[in-house]
């Protein structure tokens, strides 16, 4: 009986904690909702002093569901932000900031905001984050944007009136403006600025939330937001800015049609594969036997030949494998083309094309290796911002990572500027990052670099599958048909090219097990260079 009573009291206490009925707001003491007077289309006040906007519409629905009487407190953004954070008004809406999370309470995200860069269409240079160095970039006050632009080397201009700023951009005052996507489409249409264009930026989207000093109020709002999302109310109100592609609202039937086409395509591929499996099985078996023989020859070469023999044996294997597939599949088409269905012919042609591209890739890498060995003019040094280069490499890799894998960059304090060939720095570092990405299915990849012994030390550590024991002694010498360090238990041309580059500049390169995490690989290189700072 005591246990049952305790459970009832616990349930009642939880219900009271998140319920909106006991928050103390009445008709005589309504909840005060602070809104920005000039933040269209989200919230604004017309000439008659009446609040409008998507936030106003959505908050009416939310307060009605929570049975909370409320009133508006319109003000300028600077005053509203301070009033919300200091508890002078009960509730507001703003972008989540990790710098303010300890002084107020944020709700779960109502939706996410994405950044765009606005520029004049007449400018010859397309604008992205790589293109803003040395440019005059205007933006509303935002610490993440300021930190990003400052690191890239842009000229920062903080503005307060976005409409005025876009007009000034149109007249040539700035090089570009960064703001949220929905602001771009609303204001360009409102102001009829036909000479301005925009494009998406690869920046982390921001979360748009309710914010209040009243934790119990936020708990009640969170519980109701979950229900409103399930019922589609958030989509109904914010759909035009929440679900967009290039600024165009995409109806639900379009998503369903796309999903149907994808499913149809997948089923078609499965049917085609099943129909062609028997016909291809014999030829695939021949290709596997040929590859197995090549591997056996390779293993015998490793045991009996020196490094040069190993090199030539692996190149022979790498060339022979795609050639065997090309010859086998083309022979199959020549002998059975008349009775072969069109789908099977297309599949065979695709396999021939894939193996041809694989062969071309190998030849290109061999040519790169030869060029590095013979061409001294490749090693042209110039003043390079190493931090910016490393950040760029990491950004490119992050977009390709598997779900559940993160990339961490450890930057040296104070940054590094040095005389170095940026082409070769990119070639080696991106090879190591790409290798780590290909062989890390979960966990993390860490890029660490710093000045050491008068040169630059770069290390890429992952929690992937690691290196086979029999390859650790000559991982940079063996070659195979893929640009990876573990492909069919053999390393790739990529690491051989890296070693050739590092050897030519008088550096060092190495690989070892990731003993700190218990699994994975650490690949590093050190190159002498002139540090400028």
C-alpha distance (Angstrom), angle and dihedral (degrees) to the residues before:
residue distance angle dihedral
X1 . . .
X2 3.80 . .
X3 3.80 91.1 .
X4 3.81 91.8 50.3
X5 3.81 91.2 49.6
X6 3.82 90.9 49.3
X7 3.82 91.0 52.6
X8 3.81 91.1 50.2
X9 3.81 91.3 50.6
X10 3.82 90.7 48.3
X11 3.81 91.8 52.5
X12 3.81 91.1 47.2
X13 3.81 91.8 50.3
X14 3.83 91.3 50.7
X15 3.81 91.6 48.5
X16 3.80 91.0 50.2
X17 3.78 90.7 48.7
X18 3.82 96.0 58.5
X19 3.82 100.7 26.7
X20 3.80 117.8 108.2
X21 3.82 92.7 -150.9
X22 3.79 95.4 80.6
X23 3.81 100.4 43.9
X24 3.81 94.2 104.6
X25 3.83 99.7 -115.6
X26 3.83 114.8 137.1
X27 3.78 138.5 163.8
X28 3.82 87.6 -92.5
X29 3.81 92.1 44.2
X30 3.84 105.3 31.7
X31 3.80 126.1 -179.3
X32 3.81 110.4 -94.6
X33 3.82 113.1 -133.8
X34 3.81 112.4 -164.1
X35 3.82 116.2 -147.4
X36 3.79 134.7 -178.7
X37 3.81 112.0 -110.7
X38 3.82 92.6 -144.6
X39 3.83 112.4 30.9
X40 3.80 103.5 110.8
X41 2.95 132.7 -149.1
X42 3.82 92.1 17.9
X43 3.80 100.2 47.8
X44 3.81 134.3 -15.9
X45 3.82 142.8 140.6
X46 3.83 123.0 -117.1
X47 3.81 126.5 -138.4
X48 3.81 90.5 -85.8
X49 3.82 91.9 55.2
X50 3.83 94.4 -107.7
X51 3.85 116.6 142.4
X52 3.82 117.7 -123.4
X53 3.81 138.2 168.2
X54 3.78 142.3 88.2
X55 3.82 93.4 -73.4
X56 3.81 90.1 52.7
X57 3.82 91.8 49.5
X58 3.81 93.7 46.7
X59 3.81 94.9 44.7
X60 3.83 90.3 52.9
X61 3.81 88.9 56.6
X62 3.82 92.1 45.1
X63 3.82 95.4 48.2
X64 3.82 90.6 46.9
X65 3.81 90.7 53.9
X66 3.82 90.5 47.6
X67 3.84 91.6 46.3
X68 3.80 90.4 -128.1
X69 3.82 121.0 147.9
X70 3.80 110.1 -138.9
X71 3.77 144.1 171.5
X72 3.81 135.0 -159.2
X73 3.80 128.8 -107.8
X74 3.83 106.7 -165.7
X75 3.81 116.5 -165.6
X76 3.81 142.4 138.6
X77 3.82 115.4 -67.3
X78 3.81 94.0 -110.6
X79 3.80 91.0 55.7
X80 3.81 95.8 39.9
X81 3.82 92.9 51.9
X82 3.80 91.0 51.1
X83 3.81 93.2 44.5
X84 3.82 91.9 52.2
X85 3.80 94.8 45.6
X86 3.84 92.5 46.9
X87 3.80 95.3 43.8
X88 3.82 97.0 -112.9
X89 3.82 87.9 128.4
X90 3.79 123.8 33.3
X91 3.79 101.6 -132.6
X92 3.79 143.1 10.6
X93 3.80 141.2 158.7
X94 3.80 124.2 -116.5
X95 3.79 144.3 142.2
X96 3.80 114.7 -77.4
X97 3.80 113.2 -104.7
X98 3.82 123.4 -170.4
X99 3.81 87.0 -151.9
X100 3.83 91.3 63.7
X101 3.80 100.8 37.1
X102 3.82 92.9 98.3
X103 3.81 95.6 52.7
X104 3.83 100.5 46.6
X105 3.82 142.3 14.4
X106 3.81 124.9 -99.7
X107 3.78 125.6 -161.4
X108 3.79 122.4 -136.0
X109 3.81 112.2 -76.9
X110 3.80 113.5 -75.7
X111 3.82 86.3 -161.8
X112 3.83 139.3 -35.7
X113 3.80 129.1 -97.3
X114 3.82 122.0 -142.4
X115 3.79 127.1 -154.4
X116 3.80 128.0 -123.6
X117 3.79 133.1 -178.0
X118 3.81 117.5 -133.9
X119 3.80 121.0 -152.0
X120 3.79 141.4 161.0
X121 3.80 113.0 -85.9
X122 3.80 90.1 -138.3
X123 3.81 92.6 63.1
X124 3.83 109.9 105.9
X125 3.81 94.8 -142.6
X126 3.85 120.5 74.7
X127 3.77 108.8 -133.5
X128 3.80 126.5 -124.3
X129 3.79 132.6 137.2
X130 3.83 90.2 -79.4
X131 3.79 91.1 56.8
X132 3.83 101.4 53.6
X133 3.80 98.5 77.4
X134 3.79 108.2 124.5
X135 3.84 91.6 2.9
X136 3.83 127.6 123.7
X137 3.82 103.3 -111.7
X138 3.83 119.9 -176.4
X139 3.81 123.3 -159.1
X140 3.79 142.4 155.8
X141 3.80 111.8 -94.5
X142 3.84 107.4 -74.0
X143 3.78 125.6 149.8
X144 3.86 95.9 -151.8
X145 3.82 91.2 51.1
X146 3.81 91.8 45.2
X147 3.82 92.3 50.0
X148 3.82 91.8 48.8
X149 3.82 95.0 47.8
X150 3.79 92.8 43.8
X151 3.81 91.3 53.2
X152 3.82 91.8 49.4
X153 3.79 91.6 49.2
X154 3.82 102.3 -112.5
X155 3.81 123.7 150.9
X156 3.83 104.3 -107.7
X157 3.82 120.0 -139.6
X158 3.83 115.4 178.8
X159 3.83 113.6 -156.7
X160 3.82 134.7 -176.9
X161 3.83 105.0 -159.8
X162 3.80 111.3 58.4
X163 3.81 96.0 -172.7
X164 3.80 91.3 52.9
X165 3.81 90.7 45.6
X166 3.83 93.1 53.0
X167 3.82 90.2 50.5
X168 3.82 89.1 50.8
X169 3.82 90.1 49.1
X170 3.81 88.7 52.5
X171 3.83 88.7 52.5
X172 3.82 92.0 50.5
X173 3.82 102.2 -103.2
X174 3.84 95.1 127.0
X175 3.80 135.2 26.3
X176 3.82 94.2 -131.6
X177 3.82 144.5 -17.9
X178 3.82 126.6 -136.3
X179 3.82 118.7 -152.0
X180 3.80 140.9 131.3
X181 3.80 119.2 -60.5
X182 3.81 95.8 -118.3
X183 3.83 90.3 51.9
X184 3.80 90.4 53.6
X185 3.79 95.3 53.3
X186 3.81 94.5 41.7
X187 3.80 97.3 48.4
X188 3.82 98.0 39.4
X189 3.79 89.1 53.2
X190 3.81 92.6 43.0
X191 3.81 93.8 48.4
X192 3.83 95.8 37.0
X193 3.83 92.4 -132.6
X194 3.80 99.5 168.7
X195 3.82 94.5 169.9
X196 3.82 92.9 65.2
X197 3.79 126.3 85.9
X198 3.80 133.2 -178.4
X199 3.79 141.7 -156.6
X200 3.80 135.7 -171.8
X201 3.80 121.1 -95.4
X202 3.81 125.5 -140.9
X203 3.80 92.2 -122.4
X204 3.79 127.9 130.8
X205 3.85 108.5 -90.8
X206 3.83 116.3 -117.6
X207 3.81 125.3 -126.7
X208 3.83 118.4 -122.8
X209 3.82 108.9 -147.2
X210 3.78 146.3 163.5
X211 3.81 112.0 -104.5
X212 3.80 131.0 -162.0
X213 3.79 141.8 151.1
X214 3.82 87.1 -128.8
X215 3.81 106.1 89.7
X216 3.82 93.1 -171.6
X217 3.79 90.7 54.1
X218 3.82 90.8 52.5
X219 3.83 90.4 48.5
X220 3.81 90.2 54.1
X221 3.82 91.3 46.8
X222 3.83 91.8 49.9
X223 3.79 91.9 53.5
X224 3.82 91.1 50.0
X225 3.83 94.4 44.8
X226 3.81 89.9 58.6
X227 3.81 89.8 55.4
X228 3.82 93.2 44.9
X229 3.80 91.0 52.3
X230 3.81 91.7 50.6
X231 3.83 89.5 50.1
X232 3.83 92.2 49.0
X233 3.82 94.9 -118.1
X234 3.82 94.0 127.4
X235 3.81 89.4 52.4
X236 3.83 91.2 47.9
X237 3.82 92.8 54.9
X238 3.80 103.3 33.1
X239 3.82 99.5 24.6
X240 3.81 95.7 111.7
X241 3.80 91.8 59.4
X242 3.82 100.9 23.1
X243 3.84 99.5 55.3
X244 3.77 106.8 36.8
X245 3.76 139.2 139.8
X246 3.76 114.4 -163.7
X247 3.82 88.1 -18.7
X248 3.83 94.2 -58.0
X249 3.80 118.1 120.5
X250 3.77 110.7 -125.0
X251 3.83 114.2 -147.7
X252 3.78 119.4 -134.9
X253 3.81 92.3 -113.1
X254 3.81 89.0 61.7
X255 3.82 91.0 54.8
X256 3.82 89.6 48.9
X257 3.80 90.9 49.1
X258 3.82 91.5 49.8
X259 3.81 90.5 48.3
X260 3.81 90.0 50.0
X261 3.79 92.1 50.4
X262 3.79 91.2 49.4
X263 3.82 91.5 50.7
X264 3.81 90.7 46.8
X265 3.80 91.1 50.2
X266 3.79 92.2 49.1
X267 3.80 92.0 49.7
X268 3.81 90.4 48.6
X269 3.80 90.9 52.0
X270 3.81 91.3 49.2
X271 3.81 92.0 50.1
X272 3.82 92.4 47.7
X273 3.81 91.3 48.8
X274 3.80 92.5 50.6
X275 3.80 92.8 48.7
X276 3.78 93.0 49.6
X277 3.79 97.4 40.1
X278 3.80 97.1 88.3
X279 3.78 93.4 46.1
X280 3.78 92.7 48.0
X281 3.79 97.2 40.3
X282 3.80 95.7 82.5
X283 3.81 92.9 47.9
X284 3.79 92.5 45.2
X285 3.79 89.1 50.9
X286 3.79 89.8 53.7
X287 3.80 89.8 49.9
X288 3.83 90.8 50.0
X289 3.80 91.7 48.9
X290 3.79 90.1 49.8
X291 3.78 91.1 49.4
X292 3.81 91.5 47.1
X293 3.80 90.7 52.4
X294 3.79 89.6 48.9
X295 3.81 90.0 52.4
X296 3.77 91.6 49.4
X297 3.79 89.8 51.4
X298 3.78 89.0 48.0
X299 3.80 92.6 53.0
X300 3.80 91.2 49.1
X301 3.81 88.7 50.2
X302 3.82 91.7 51.4
X303 3.78 90.8 54.3
X304 3.80 97.5 43.9
X305 3.79 109.0 28.4
X306 3.75 134.2 64.0
X307 3.82 125.3 -118.1
X308 3.80 94.9 -76.4
X309 3.79 91.5 51.8
X310 3.82 90.2 48.3
X311 3.79 90.0 52.4
X312 3.80 94.0 51.0
X313 3.79 93.4 43.9
X314 3.79 93.1 53.8
X315 3.79 92.8 45.9
X316 3.80 88.4 52.0
X317 3.81 90.3 51.0
X318 3.80 92.5 46.3
X319 3.80 92.3 51.3
X320 3.80 95.1 41.7
X321 3.82 96.7 53.3
X322 3.84 98.9 60.8
X323 3.83 91.2 35.9
X324 3.81 91.3 55.3
X325 3.79 90.3 50.0
X326 3.83 92.9 48.0
X327 3.82 92.8 48.6
X328 3.81 93.5 43.5
X329 3.79 96.5 49.0
X330 3.82 94.2 42.7
X331 3.84 89.9 49.2
X332 3.81 89.2 51.8
X333 3.81 90.1 53.2
X334 3.80 92.7 48.0
X335 3.81 93.5 51.5
X336 3.82 99.6 41.5
X337 3.83 103.7 22.9
X338 3.84 96.0 115.9
X339 3.81 96.2 58.4
X340 3.78 97.0 32.2
X341 3.85 117.3 108.8
X342 3.81 116.8 -118.7
X343 3.82 92.1 -114.3
X344 3.79 92.4 56.6
X345 3.80 91.4 47.5
X346 3.80 89.5 53.2
X347 3.80 91.0 49.2
X348 3.80 92.0 51.0
X349 3.79 91.1 47.5
X350 3.80 88.7 51.3
X351 3.81 91.3 52.7
X352 3.81 90.7 48.3
X353 3.80 89.9 49.6
X354 3.84 92.8 48.4
X355 3.79 92.5 51.6
X356 3.81 90.7 45.3
X357 3.81 90.4 53.9
X358 3.79 89.6 47.4
X359 3.79 89.7 53.2
X360 3.81 91.4 47.4
X361 3.82 90.0 50.2
X362 3.80 91.2 54.4
X363 3.81 92.7 48.2
X364 3.82 91.3 49.2
X365 3.80 90.6 52.4
X366 3.79 91.4 49.1
X367 3.80 88.9 51.9
X368 3.82 89.9 49.3
X369 3.79 89.9 51.5
X370 3.81 91.3 49.2
X371 3.81 91.9 47.7
X372 3.79 92.0 51.4
X373 3.79 90.5 50.6
X374 3.82 94.8 48.6
X375 3.83 108.0 29.0
X376 3.79 115.5 74.8
X377 3.85 91.8 176.6
X378 3.82 89.7 74.9
X379 3.79 90.0 75.9
X380 3.83 99.7 74.3
X381 3.79 111.5 150.5
X382 3.80 124.2 -148.4
X383 3.80 137.2 167.8
X384 3.81 105.3 -76.6
X385 3.82 133.4 -175.7
X386 3.80 97.2 -136.9
X387 3.83 93.3 -170.5
X388 3.80 91.6 55.6
X389 3.82 92.0 47.1
X390 3.81 93.1 49.5
X391 3.83 91.2 46.8
X392 3.80 89.5 52.0
X393 3.83 92.6 50.7
X394 3.83 90.8 48.9
X395 3.80 91.8 49.5
X396 3.80 91.9 53.7
X397 3.81 93.0 48.4
X398 3.84 94.5 45.9
X399 3.80 91.0 62.4
X400 3.83 89.8 57.9
X401 3.82 100.7 43.9
X402 3.78 120.8 120.1
X403 3.79 117.1 -109.8
X404 3.80 109.2 -85.2
X405 3.81 94.7 29.5
X406 3.81 121.0 106.5
X407 3.79 131.2 -169.5
X408 3.80 119.6 -142.8
X409 3.81 123.2 -167.3
X410 3.81 118.9 -158.4
X411 3.79 108.2 -157.7
X412 3.80 123.4 -164.0
X413 3.79 116.5 -113.4
X414 3.80 110.3 -98.7
X415 3.80 95.2 17.2
X416 3.81 129.6 -112.1
X417 3.81 130.2 -94.9
X418 3.79 115.1 178.1
X419 3.79 146.6 155.8
X420 3.80 104.4 -99.5
X421 3.80 140.0 132.5
X422 3.86 101.9 -100.0
X423 3.82 92.1 -160.9
X424 3.78 92.7 59.7
X425 3.83 93.0 39.9
X426 3.80 88.0 55.6
X427 3.83 93.3 44.5
X428 3.81 94.4 55.3
X429 3.81 99.1 36.8
X430 3.82 94.4 46.5
X431 3.83 90.4 48.8
X432 3.80 90.0 56.1
X433 3.82 93.8 44.5
X434 3.81 92.2 46.6
X435 3.81 91.1 50.0
X436 3.80 90.9 51.1
X437 3.80 91.6 47.5
X438 3.82 93.6 50.6
X439 3.80 93.1 53.3
X440 3.80 103.2 37.8
X441 3.79 112.6 86.4
X442 3.81 95.7 169.2
X443 3.78 138.8 2.3
X444 3.78 121.9 40.8
X445 3.78 147.5 -53.4
X446 3.80 119.7 -141.6
X447 3.82 125.2 -157.0
X448 3.81 110.8 -164.2
X449 3.81 126.1 175.1
X450 3.80 135.9 167.2
X451 3.81 143.6 147.5
X452 3.81 113.1 -79.1
X453 3.81 131.0 172.0
X454 3.78 94.5 -17.5
X455 3.79 95.3 -47.4
X456 3.80 145.1 69.2
X457 3.80 119.2 -81.7
X458 3.84 116.0 -161.8
X459 3.79 123.7 -176.1
X460 3.82 130.4 -175.7
X461 3.81 114.5 -166.4
X462 3.82 124.6 -177.5
X463 3.81 139.3 176.4
X464 3.81 94.0 -135.0
X465 3.79 134.1 120.4
X466 3.81 95.7 -62.8
X467 3.81 130.9 -146.0
X468 3.83 124.5 -51.2
X469 3.81 111.4 -111.1
X470 3.82 95.2 -121.8
X471 3.83 92.5 56.4
X472 3.79 100.6 48.9
X473 3.81 95.5 89.7
X474 3.81 95.8 54.8
X475 3.82 104.7 19.5
X476 3.82 91.7 134.9
X477 3.81 95.1 47.7
X478 3.83 105.5 51.4
X479 3.81 121.7 81.5
X480 3.81 134.0 -156.4
X481 3.79 139.1 170.0
X482 3.81 96.8 -86.6
X483 3.80 133.4 64.5
X484 3.80 93.9 -121.3
X485 3.77 135.6 96.0
X486 3.80 93.7 -127.9
X487 3.79 114.7 38.0
X488 3.78 115.9 138.5
X489 3.81 86.4 -16.5
X490 3.82 93.9 -58.8
X491 3.81 130.5 100.6
X492 3.79 122.8 -119.3
X493 3.75 139.4 -115.6
X494 3.80 89.3 -103.6
X495 3.79 94.1 75.1
X496 3.81 91.5 43.5
X497 3.80 88.8 54.8
X498 3.81 89.9 47.7
X499 3.80 90.6 52.8
X500 3.80 91.7 48.3
X501 3.81 90.3 52.5
X502 3.80 94.6 46.5
X503 3.82 92.5 45.5
X504 3.82 91.2 52.3
X505 3.82 92.7 54.1
X506 3.81 92.6 45.8
X507 3.79 96.7 -107.2
X508 3.78 137.4 128.9
X509 3.81 133.8 -117.9
X510 3.79 131.8 -172.1
X511 3.80 147.2 159.5
X512 3.79 134.7 -147.4
X513 3.79 142.8 162.4
X514 3.81 118.4 -75.9
X515 3.80 95.7 -116.1
X516 3.80 93.8 167.4
X517 3.83 93.5 65.3
X518 3.80 95.2 30.9
X519 3.81 95.3 -118.7
X520 3.76 139.4 37.2
X521 3.80 134.3 54.8
X522 3.80 139.1 -74.7
X523 3.82 116.4 -152.1
X524 3.82 118.7 -179.6
X525 3.77 142.2 170.0
X526 3.80 135.5 -167.7
X527 3.78 123.4 -158.5
X528 3.81 128.9 -178.2
X529 3.80 113.2 -121.7
X530 3.79 141.5 151.7
X531 3.82 111.1 -94.6
X532 3.82 111.0 -148.4
X533 3.82 99.5 -167.2
